[in-house]
């Protein structure tokens, strides 16, 4: 039986390429949202200058006129319509106009 031969030295690893950020899911002409987030198959982005709230639910995107609301968060309860936090309290999607 022949003796084991020494292993070859490891070759240096090639440097990793930086990870690319996720592409925005909203139209680029709206710019950066003032707030965005999501939970339970829903995600939203709020654009105060355009008075727009974009809501994507299970892959379906709707655009709402946010009026004077300054949206800062979302909550969902027991399968009801999502409720968004604004400077005036909670606002339901049912209270906003689809555009």
TAUR-V481702 format. One record per backbone hydrogen bond with DSSP energy under -0.5 kcal/mol. NH is the residue of the N-H (numbers start at 1). CO is the residue of the C=O. If there is no record, write none. Layout:
nh={NH/NH}
co={CO/CO}
//
This chain:
nh={30/31/34/35/37/39/42/43/44/45/46/47/48/51/51/52/53/54/55/56/57/57/58/58/60/61/62/64/65/66/66/67/69/71/72/73/75/80/83/84/85/86/89/91/93/95/96/97/99}
co={27/28/46/46/44/42/39/56/37/54/35/52/46/47/48/47/64/45/62/43/55/60/41/56/57/59/55/53/97/51/64/51/66/69/85/85/83/77/75/91/73/89/86/84/82/92/93/65/63}
//
